Amino acid sequence: MISLQDVTKQYPDGTVAVHDLTLEIDEGVICALVGPSGCGKTTTMRMINRLIEPTSGTIQVNGDDVTALDVQELRRRIGYVIQNAGLFPHYTVRKNVATVCRLLGWDEPRIADRVDEMLGLVDLDPDTFGDRYPHQLSGGQRQRVGVARALAADPPVLLMDEPFGAVDPIARERLQDEFLALHQRVRKTVVLVTHDIDEAVKLGDRIAVMRQGGYLEQFDRPAAVLGFPTSDFVADFVGSDRAIKRLRVSPIPDDALGDETIEPVPGVIEVPVTASLYDLLAATLQADSGVARVTPSGKAVRVGDIDRLMMASRP
Amino acid sequence: MGVIEWFTDPANWTGENGIPVRTWQQIEISLAAMALALIVALPVALTLGHLRKGVFLATNIGNVGRAVPTLGVLTILASIPEIGIGNLAAILALALFAIPPVLTNTYTGLAGVDDEVRDAARGMGMSGMGILARVEVPLAVPLIAAGIRTATVQVVATASLAALVGSGGLGRYVVDGFALQDNTLIIAGAILTAALAVVAELVLAGVQRWVTPRGLREQSRAQIEVQEIPAATH
């Protein structure tokens, strides 16, 4: 869906922001670009909708070389969400959400329907919020409007630059959960820029870890990046608690559970097999008996089993 | 004759030298000067502000403008044979006087538009002209309007100087008053000039409010409220 081939961005002063980057992002996937500041993650994202032009290499979206397309047409087909939403302060919420539809020349009834649908999608009641101005919204609400605006013209691709970075941690968690639920419904190909490895692990189907100078260090599933970092840089960046983080993104390996089963008795906490190893570990630690019961199979799991299960849950 | 008698004398309200005709001449000269100033200043300021280039030029023109003596410019212009005495010299001098506040304010207004808002507009596929017309200018309107308002009030008040180079307007009374050593005429001319400047100020304040987008009007009110809250908790 999105393909970067040998892409380099060098500024006239000689600074290399992105170094010979090759990346393939499949349709419907959330790809998190993560790394410390100055690693070129934002530059990489901005080259996809040509807010920055690459020095060399090719970028394709849906098979089309982006430099061959009219730049404004291209951008109208790519949703764009930025940190502080970047809403137009002189436009109402409705008018903000309608921006790209208007640029595309949709007729007014179609725009009105679409705007209401989008506000519903991000959980903002159109009657309550539609006629408000951005300054009358909370940070989280502004960000939702930003997402609704980016999705309004139904673009196949969504670019998000630190979309949840400016809201408080509690609101951020909620927005992240809502975004994942939303993505289940709309299935866009998403490129998400973040400096926060936890956010990358939580939201990303794939994670691209980048290092200063625009080098791609590792591009893999979250569990693989956490479990098997390919370099000291990645190991260091994902943090010393990467094993714990990895539990969150590791499914319970049903076939690797022991043969021992246990009845659902008080003192034993039940965990559905669809949960993560993190939930299972939490249950074994919390249960008085030190035993958790995986449903529906009824298999018993103890704290000491978690290490073995994590090995079995290799991505 | 006292000033009040002068104003209540019906003879001063009619004819070639009457208050309505002189006031209208003052307005004509001011409008012509403002039109000329806007035609010159707005395109330059909008272009520089949109491109965010020429900060030095845009801000320093304001300072230079303040330093230039209008009366001197007026005299020099009137002494150029091609321009000569009369309205043209006055209009040119006043336009030069009005350009700096319009240019500086318009530039500052555009340059002050939030980078993220501009970035979002560009990233959504707006053209450069689209961003200027639909995002930058509406957001800069309070400052642009304030610049035009300041310039207009200055021009209306200063347009009385035009009489010195032989044109009409309210300055006629002042200049004629000096010539005839008639203090009443001088004071009447001064009062009329000041009154017209105040009216211009009030009208343009209304226009400024009217052209400011609703979201911005409420926002500035909200910001004032927000600023007051910490003060109350101290």
Boltz contact constraints between the chains, C-beta under 6 A:
constraints:
  - contact:
      token1: [A, 51]
      token2: [B, 123]
      max_distance: 6.0
  - contact:
      token1: [A, 72]
      token2: [B, 125]
      max_distance: 6.0
  - contact:
      token1: [A, 72]
      token2: [B, 127]
      max_distance: 6.0
  - contact:
      token1: [A, 75]
      token2: [B, 123]
      max_distance: 6.0
  - contact:
      token1: [A, 75]
      token2: [B, 125]
      max_distance: 6.0
  - contact:
      token1: [A, 76]
      token2: [B, 125]
      max_distance: 6.0
  - contact:
      token1: [A, 80]
      token2: [B, 123]
      max_distance: 6.0
  - contact:
      token1: [A, 80]
      token2: [B, 124]
      max_distance: 6.0
  - contact:
      token1: [A, 82]
      token2: [B, 116]
      max_distance: 6.0
  - contact:
      token1: [A, 82]
      token2: [B, 120]
      max_distance: 6.0
  - contact:
      token1: [A, 84]
      token2: [B, 116]
      max_distance: 6.0
  - contact:
      token1: [A, 86]
      token2: [B, 116]
      max_distance: 6.0
  - contact:
      token1: [A, 86]
      token2: [B, 117]
      max_distance: 6.0
  - contact:
      token1: [A, 86]
      token2: [B, 120]
      max_distance: 6.0
  - contact:
      token1: [A, 89]
      token2: [B, 215]
      max_distance: 6.0
  - contact:
      token1: [A, 90]
      token2: [B, 138]
      max_distance: 6.0
  - contact:
      token1: [A, 90]
      token2: [B, 213]
      max_distance: 6.0
  - contact:
      token1: [A, 90]
      token2: [B, 215]
      max_distance: 6.0
  - contact:
      token1: [A, 90]
      token2: [B, 216]
      max_distance: 6.0
  - contact:
      token1: [A, 99]
      token2: [B, 124]
      max_distance: 6.0
  - contact:
      token1: [A, 100]
      token2: [B, 124]
      max_distance: 6.0
  - contact:
      token1: [A, 103]
      token2: [B, 125]
      max_distance: 6.0
  - contact:
      token1: [A, 133]
      token2: [B, 215]
      max_distance: 6.0
  - contact:
      token1: [A, 135]
      token2: [B, 219]
      max_distance: 6.0
  - contact:
      token1: [A, 135]
      token2: [B, 222]
      max_distance: 6.0
